[in-house]
Amino acid sequence: MKNIVILVSGSGTNLQRIIDTIGSGEIQNAEVSLVVADRECYGLERAKNHNIETALIPRGKNFSSELGEIVPENTDLIVLAGFLSILKPEFVENWAGKIINIHPALLPKYGGKGMWGHHVHNAVIEAKEKESGATVHFVTVGIDEGEAILQKSFEVTENDTPETLAEKVHKIEYEIFPVAINKVLGN
């Protein structure tokens, strides 16, 4: 059984999708052993509702070192699922090739510091992009610069708003996240 640690900052909808797809067998031979949040959020409640161990480490300069102390050594994958803090280079390098993130755009476009949630969707609309989507990628020291594992796109219409783009991206995230996790775990 492969052990997954999930980092969250918000409501935990992608966390719930991962839990559900492990339960259905879509993600094979895996379990979520720990959910860590960098702020009080509903994602922690979702984990507790499934009897998954949780930890709250307030965001700040010691976050990565405190996280490093509680991530089990037998962790096969660390998944950033709506996680907004930036991990320190030492932590990322220590877990190189074992940390993935989902980003609400087609990287390398619209990635980097400050590019999350509505900021991404506003930028896509302002640039009059013809498509957007989501990317699951490896986490590296450079923000949103890691190799893409899986991407999926959709057409952006002239009637789209940041809110409609967010809905479309979320649907794609739910679709590609489990596939990417299986791929990285070698399932």
C-alpha positions in Angstrom: 0.0 0.0 0.0 1.4 3.4 -1.0 1.2 6.2 1.5 0.0 9.6 0.4 0.3 12.9 2.4 -2.0 15.7 1.2 -1.5 19.4 1.9 -4.5 21.7 1.9 -5.4 25.3 2.5 -9.1 25.4 1.7 -12.3 23.5 1.5 -10.7 20.3 0.3 -12.7 19.4 -2.7 -9.7 17.9 -4.5 -8.8 16.1 -1.2 -12.4 14.6 -1.2 -12.0 13.6 -4.8 -8.8 11.7 -4.0 -10.3 10.1 -0.9 -13.4 9.0 -3.0 -11.3 7.7 -5.9 -9.1 5.7 -3.5 -12.3 4.2 -2.0 -13.7 3.3 -5.5 -10.4 1.8 -6.6 -9.8 4.4 -9.3 -6.6 5.2 -7.4 -5.1 1.8 -6.7 -3.0 0.4 -3.9 -2.9 3.7 -2.0 -4.1 5.4 1.2 -4.1 8.9 2.6 -2.0 8.6 5.7 -2.0 12.3 6.7 -3.6 15.6 5.8 -1.8 18.8 6.7 -3.2 22.3 6.5 -1.4 25.6 6.8 -4.6 27.4 8.2 -7.9 26.4 9.7 -10.0 25.1 6.8 -12.7 22.6 5.9 -10.2 20.3 4.3 -9.2 19.2 7.8 -12.8 18.4 8.6 -13.1 16.3 5.5 -10.1 14.3 6.5 -11.4 13.8 10.1 -14.7 12.6 8.6 -12.8 9.8 7.0 -10.7 9.0 10.1 -7.5 10.3 8.4 -4.8 11.8 10.7 -4.6 15.6 10.4 -2.2 18.3 11.4 -2.4 22.1 11.4 0.9 23.9 11.0 0.3 27.7 10.8 1.9 29.1 7.6 5.1 31.0 8.2 8.8 30.7 8.0 8.9 27.4 10.0 6.2 25.7 8.1 8.5 23.5 5.9 10.8 22.4 8.8 7.8 21.5 11.0 6.2 19.7 8.0 9.4 17.8 7.5 9.3 16.6 11.1 5.8 15.0 10.7 5.8 13.6 7.2 6.2 9.8 7.7 9.4 8.4 6.2 7.5 5.8 4.3 5.5 8.5 2.4 5.4 7.6 -1.3 3.8 10.8 -2.5 3.0 14.3 -1.2 0.1 15.9 -3.0 -0.6 19.7 -2.9 -4.4 19.9 -3.3 -5.4 23.6 -3.1 -2.4 24.3 -1.0 -1.3 28.0 -1.1 1.9 28.2 0.9 5.3 28.0 -0.8 7.5 25.1 0.4 11.1 25.9 1.3 13.8 24.6 -1.2 15.3 22.2 1.4 11.9 20.4 1.8 11.3 20.3 -1.9 14.8 18.9 -2.7 14.5 16.3 0.1 11.3 15.0 -1.5 12.2 15.6 -5.1 10.1 13.5 -7.5 7.6 12.8 -4.8 5.7 16.0 -4.6 3.0 17.0 -7.1 0.6 19.9 -7.4 -2.5 20.7 -9.4 -2.6 24.2 -11.1 -5.6 25.8 -12.6 -4.0 26.7 -15.9 -2.1 25.2 -18.8 1.5 25.6 -17.5 3.9 27.1 -18.3 1.3 29.8 -18.9 -0.1 31.6 -15.9 2.1 30.0 -13.3 4.4 31.4 -10.6 4.1 33.5 -7.5 0.6 35.1 -7.1 -1.0 32.9 -9.8 -3.7 30.9 -8.0 -7.5 30.8 -8.2 -9.2 33.8 -9.5 -5.9 35.5 -10.3 -5.2 32.9 -12.9 -8.8 33.0 -14.4 -8.7 36.8 -14.6 -5.4 36.7 -16.4 -6.7 34.1 -18.9 -9.7 36.3 -19.7 -7.7 39.5 -19.9 -5.3 37.9 -22.4 -8.2 36.7 -24.5 -6.9 33.1 -24.4 -8.8 30.6 -26.6 -8.2 27.7 -24.2 -7.4 27.1 -20.5 -7.4 24.0 -18.4 -5.5 22.3 -15.5 -2.0 20.9 -15.1 -0.7 18.3 -12.6 3.0 18.8 -12.3 6.0 17.9 -10.1 6.9 20.5 -7.5 10.4 21.9 -7.8 12.1 24.9 -6.2 10.8 27.1 -9.0 7.1 27.9 -8.4 5.0 26.0 -11.0 8.1 25.2 -13.0 8.2 21.4 -12.5 7.6 18.9 -15.3 4.0 18.4 -16.3 2.6 15.0 -15.5 -0.8 15.5 -17.1 -2.7 18.4 -18.7 -6.2 18.8 -20.1 -7.7 21.8 -21.8 -11.1 23.2 -22.7 -12.2 26.1 -25.0 -12.6 29.5 -23.4 -15.6 31.3 -24.9 -16.3 35.0 -25.1 -19.1 34.6 -22.4 -16.7 33.0 -19.9 -16.1 34.8 -16.6 -13.6 34.0 -13.9 -16.3 32.1 -12.1 -17.3 29.9 -15.1 -13.6 29.2 -15.8 -13.2 28.1 -12.2 -16.1 25.7 -12.6 -14.7 24.3 -15.8 -11.2 24.0 -14.3 -12.5 22.2 -11.3 -14.2 19.5 -13.4 -11.0 18.9 -15.2 -9.0 18.8 -12.0 -11.4 16.1 -10.7 -10.8 14.1 -13.9 -7.0 14.3 -14.2 -5.8 14.3 -10.6 -6.5 10.6 -9.9 -5.0 9.6 -13.3 -1.9 11.6 -12.5 -1.6 10.1 -9.0 -1.8 6.6 -10.4 0.8 7.5 -13.0 3.3 8.8 -10.5 2.7 5.9 -8.1 3.3 3.5 -11.0 -0.2 2.0 -10.9 
